[in-house]
Amino acid sequence: MENNKIAKYYDEYTEKQMHTNVNIRHYFLMNNIIKAGLKKTDNVLEIGCGVGTLTGLLLTYLKRGKLLATDISGKSIEIARERLKSKKNVDFQVTDMMNFSNSDKFDFIILPDVLEHIPIENHDRFFSVLTKHMHKSSQILINIPHPRYIDYLQKYSPDALQIVNQSVWEDILVNNIRKNELALKHYTSYSIYHNEHDYVFIVVEKENKLNKVNKLNTLNIIRRKLIYRLIYYWKTL
């Protein structure tokens, strides 16, 4: 699908975003981002910032850090820039990320419900771009609707889906990140709006190829065994 068509769709989608504003999903996501290790001094790239809803929460947290917020929609960026004009530690950029280039290496790259809207045939190239903007300790934090939930919507409620809305299953994701020397660190499904798990939070890092493996000393191994043994027996009471 042409980028101009997608950008136009999200230009028009800004009205819905403004109406929804900050919701429970954004707070869930912020909690997961902080648990993943975000520090107040970090340099962050947010992809698909929309009208700046999550951006505002990130900036409140990043008191001594900085943020680059991007989106394919020029109108979204205009609105986000105006909403957050009092913030001095943020820059905005209109881009589809396919040819994104920046001199910075980011500590965290955040995709808040964005990956499912990027055509899957572009994911290899997309992760290739991200890899170029990571240092050895950088992390990519991805939040997506659970692919099973997307499959459900495609079958029973297609009108609820956006212009590009794909199920990103684990095998597809892992295949594309491994091509770009990235590795899956964390994959957790969770529930926000339904009894079933409707979202997934994912952490991706640079692949750490082992040159040497250091075994724990015997005392540490015994200590760990005792701890897990106590936990096991406690749970069996």
C-alpha positions in Angstrom: 0.0 0.0 0.0 1.3 3.5 -0.9 2.7 5.5 2.0 0.7 8.6 0.9 -2.6 6.7 1.3 -1.5 5.5 4.8 -0.3 9.0 5.8 -3.7 10.5 4.7 -5.6 7.9 6.7 -3.6 8.8 9.9 -4.0 12.6 9.1 -7.8 11.9 9.4 -7.3 9.6 12.4 -6.0 12.4 14.5 -9.6 13.5 15.5 -10.2 10.1 17.1 -6.9 10.1 18.9 -7.6 13.6 20.3 -11.0 12.4 21.6 -9.5 9.2 23.2 -6.5 11.0 24.7 -4.7 9.1 27.5 -6.3 5.8 28.3 -5.6 2.7 30.4 -3.5 1.2 27.6 -1.0 4.1 27.8 -0.6 3.7 31.6 -0.1 -0.1 31.2 2.5 0.6 28.5 4.4 3.2 30.6 4.5 0.8 33.5 6.0 -1.9 31.2 8.5 0.5 29.7 9.7 1.6 33.2 10.0 -2.0 34.3 12.1 -2.7 31.2 14.7 -0.3 32.6 13.9 3.1 31.2 15.9 5.8 33.1 15.1 9.4 33.4 18.3 10.3 31.6 17.8 8.1 28.6 17.8 9.0 24.9 14.6 7.6 23.4 13.1 7.2 19.9 9.4 6.8 19.8 8.0 5.5 16.5 4.3 6.2 15.7 3.8 8.9 18.2 0.4 10.0 16.8 -0.8 13.2 18.4 1.6 12.8 21.3 -0.5 10.9 23.8 2.2 8.5 25.1 4.8 11.1 24.2 3.5 13.4 26.9 3.8 10.6 29.5 7.3 9.7 28.4 8.4 13.4 28.6 7.1 13.7 32.1 9.3 10.7 33.1 12.4 11.7 31.0 13.2 14.7 33.2 16.9 14.7 32.2 16.7 12.7 29.0 15.6 13.4 25.5 13.0 12.1 23.1 12.7 12.0 19.3 9.1 11.3 18.3 8.2 10.3 14.8 5.1 9.5 12.8 4.1 8.9 9.2 1.3 11.6 9.5 2.4 15.2 9.1 -0.9 16.4 10.8 -0.2 14.1 13.8 3.2 15.6 14.2 1.8 19.2 14.0 -0.7 18.5 16.7 1.8 16.7 18.9 4.3 19.5 18.5 1.7 22.1 19.5 0.4 20.1 22.5 3.9 19.6 23.9 5.4 23.0 22.9 6.4 23.7 26.5 8.7 20.6 26.6 12.3 21.4 25.7 13.7 17.9 25.5 11.7 16.6 22.5 12.1 16.8 18.7 9.5 15.7 16.1 10.0 14.2 12.7 7.7 13.1 9.9 8.9 9.7 8.5 7.8 6.2 7.6 11.1 5.0 9.1 12.1 3.2 5.9 14.9 5.7 5.2 15.3 7.1 8.7 18.8 8.3 9.6 20.0 10.0 12.7 23.4 10.6 14.2 22.2 9.4 17.7 22.3 5.9 19.1 19.2 5.5 21.2 18.9 3.7 24.6 15.3 2.7 23.9 13.3 2.5 20.8 9.6 2.4 21.5 6.8 1.1 19.2 3.5 1.7 21.0 1.0 -0.3 19.0 2.7 0.4 15.7 4.4 -2.7 14.4 1.1 -4.2 13.3 0.4 -1.2 11.1 3.7 -1.5 9.2 3.3 -3.9 6.2 4.9 -7.2 7.1 6.9 -7.2 3.9 8.7 -4.1 5.2 9.6 -5.5 8.6 13.0 -6.8 7.6 14.1 -3.4 6.2 12.5 -1.7 9.2 14.5 -3.6 11.8 17.6 -3.1 9.7 17.1 0.7 10.1 16.5 0.3 13.8 19.7 -1.8 14.3 21.8 1.1 12.9 20.5 3.3 15.6 21.3 1.0 18.5 24.3 0.6 20.7 25.2 -2.7 22.4 22.8 -2.1 25.3 19.9 -0.6 23.4 16.5 -2.2 23.7 13.5 -2.1 21.4 10.2 -2.1 23.3 7.2 -3.2 21.2 3.5 -3.3 22.3 1.1 -4.9 19.9 -2.5 -6.3 20.0 -2.3 -10.0 20.5 -2.3 -11.6 17.0 -5.1 -13.9 18.1 -7.2 -10.8 18.9 -6.4 -9.3 15.5 -7.5 -12.5 13.8 -10.7 -12.3 15.7 -11.4 -8.7 14.6 -10.6 -9.5 11.0 -13.2 -12.2 11.1 -15.9 -10.7 13.2 -15.4 -6.9 13.4 -13.3 -5.7 10.4 -14.6 -2.2 10.7 -12.7 -1.9 14.0 -9.4 -2.3 12.2 -7.2 0.4 10.8 -6.0 0.8 7.2 -3.1 -1.7 7.8 -3.7 -4.1 10.7 -1.9 -7.4 10.6 -1.4 -10.3 13.1 2.3 -10.3 14.0 2.9 -13.8 15.2 6.1 -14.8 17.1 7.6 -16.7 14.3 7.2 -13.7 11.9 8.7 -11.3 14.4 11.6 -13.6 15.4 12.5 -14.3 11.7 12.8 -10.6 10.9 14.7 -9.6 14.0 17.2 -12.5 13.6 18.0 -11.4 10.1 19.2 -8.1 11.6 21.3 -9.6 14.5 18.7 -8.9 17.1 17.3 -11.3 19.7 14.0 -11.7 21.5 14.6 -11.0 25.2 11.1 -10.9 26.6 7.6 -11.8 25.2 4.6 -11.5 27.5 0.9 -11.5 26.6 -1.5 -9.7 29.0 -5.1 -8.4 29.3 -6.4 -4.9 29.3 -9.9 -4.8 27.9 -11.0 -8.4 27.8 -10.8 -11.6 29.9 -8.5 -13.1 27.2 -5.1 -11.7 26.6 -5.5 -8.9 24.1 -2.0 -7.3 24.1 1.6 -8.4 23.9 4.7 -6.6 25.3 8.0 -7.5 23.7 11.6 -6.6 24.4 14.2 -7.0 21.7 17.9 -6.4 22.1 21.1 -6.8 20.1 22.2 -10.4 19.7 24.9 -11.2 22.3 27.1 -13.8 20.7 28.9 -15.7 23.4 32.7 -15.8 23.3 33.1 -17.1 26.8 30.7 -18.6 29.3 31.6 -18.2 33.0 30.0 -20.8 35.3 28.8 -19.8 38.7 30.8 -21.1 41.6 29.5 -24.1 43.5 28.3 -22.1 46.5 26.1 -19.9 44.4 24.6 -22.9 42.6 23.8 -24.6 46.0 22.3 -21.3 47.3 20.0 -21.0 44.3 19.0 -24.6 44.6 18.0 -24.1 48.3 16.0 -21.0 47.4 14.0 -22.7 44.6 13.5 -25.7 46.8 12.0 -23.6 49.5 9.8 -21.9 47.0 8.6 -25.2 45.6 7.8 -26.7 49.1 6.1 -23.5 50.1 3.8 -23.7 47.1 3.0 -27.3 47.7 1.7 -26.7 51.3 
